Amino acid sequence: MTRSLYGATRKAAGSMDRWLRRVSADTAAPPEEAPEPVEPPVSQDLLDLLRHLGVALIRSGETTTRVQDILDDLARRYDVDEVHFFVLPTGVFVRVQDSRGSAVDLMEADSDTLRLDQIAALYRLIDEIKQEVPPPVEATAALARILLSPQPTPVWRLLLGNVVLTVGLGLMLNPTSNALLGYLVLGLVVQLLIMAADRFRLLSTALPVVAGALVTLLSFGFPNALGGGNPSQLLIPSVSSLLPGAALTNGSIELATGSMVAGASRTIYGFNKLLLLAFGILIGLQLLGTLPTTTPAHSGGGLGWWTPVLGVLLIGLGHSWRASAPKKSLGWLLIVLYAAFCGQQLGQQLHGGGLLGSFLGGMIAVPVAYLVQRSKDAPPTQVVFLPAFWMLVPGGMGLTGVSELVTKNDPNGLHVIVNAVLTILAIAMGVLVGSGLVSSTRQPQLENMVENWLGPDTGRHAAPTLRTGPEVLSTGPESQRTTGSSEPGSASQSSQ
């Protein structure tokens, strides 16, 4: 009987427990609905456009300060105030902030520089964005087509372009007929190395050392055949396309304007590349052993006063070919080149030497590039300014000093290094002063005076209608946001 009572009690307790569970399930409140996802303060499509534009501007040779200004301007065109940018030579940091907090992201910048035709198309796209404010997806697709566009210049013209460029710079620095053959041969060799480096990553990393060593072996190994008895005059023109003049000068500009991190990194990069070239020269000299006796520079075969003038023309032709300049841009490019050359010569004639000439060349090139842009058919200022900026060859002065220290073992060669640094600073200060003359934030301005004299600017570059396409740039976790306008005073040079 006790067992029966115990079993009944257990059954009753089980039934009660199941009843309570059903009652609890029936009276429980329904689960709350999931909250609606919170939309970001700025659309992802716009952030994709801004961050890719920022990286493209870095690759086009703009200083970091100018890139940030351009991106800020473009963000305002889309009525966006929550995006802030921090630009470095190697990437763009983007911060989005609202009442809920802030988020920071980064997009890395490729070290490869854009061709001149790509730079021209990039600034036309920026101009159209400012005027029409197209949907960000369409603008991003247009930017993708620009960055992915194939090389329009055939291989033979790339080779010819670097040869002509080398000859032109040689005629400016060492106008002797005895060295013309050397300029032709070494210009071709260096361009072949550059094209091979595009295919082989290991060679790309060691390109300055390999080029410096090979040019030295050929110059000093055949001093009479290539250099007319003075092979040292072949070094600078031959490796001109590898000189870090733009990195050094832009680094000086950024340091002078307060961009300490960007300026310091650019300057260190430029000096490192300069030392790699000098290291290659040293390797070539050591492989040769005892050097043959050479004749003084410019001995025999001297050319006339017209040689540097012809050299500037050849520099313009060669640079436009090897950098794929846009069609019908050569004439405008030459105008800025000759203006910078005249400033350089004027400084030397005023007994200011190379330093005053470098300063005046950089200062004059900026306003002239601005005036050129006023023409309806002219390319953007950055396109016409880059070759003139490079022609001043600040890196050439630095390599000359380092190579002299290597080849001559001069224990008192500190003045050579100081002169190289001062030359770089002179060009940077000239560019800064020239930029100030056309700055839109200072009064009185050269820009306003020119407007009064010549009438309104007609040089706005209209771009074709944007189209969406499958080439839209891919986005990734490294993506970032950005902000934007282009002035020639912020230029930097490509691999030169």
Secondary structure, 3 states (H helix, E strand, C coil): CHHHHHHHHHHHHHHHHHHHHHHHHHHCCCCCCCCCCCCCCCCHHHHHHHHHHHHHHHHCCCCHHHHHHHHHHHHHHCCCCCEEEEEECCEEEEEEEECCEEEEEEEECCCCCCCHHHHHHHHHHHHHHHHHCCCHHHHHHHHHHHHCCCCCCCHHHHHHHHHHHHHHHHHHHCCEHHHHHHHHHHHHHHHHHHHHHCCCHHHHHCHHHHHHHHHHHHHHHCHHHHHCCCHHHHHHHHCHHHCCHHHHHHHHHHHHCCCHHHHHHHHHHHHHHHHHHHHHHHHHHHHHCCCCCCCCCCCCCECCCCHHHHHHHHHHHHHHHHCCCCCCCHHHHHHHHHHHHHHHHHHHHCCCHHHHHHHHHHHHHHHHHHHHHCCCCCCCHHHHHHHHHHHCCHHHHHHHHHHHHHHHCCCCCHHHHHHHHHHHHHHHHHHHHHHHHCCCCCCCCHHHHHHHHHCCCCCCCCCCCCCCCCCCCCCCCCCCCCCCCCCHHHCCCCCC
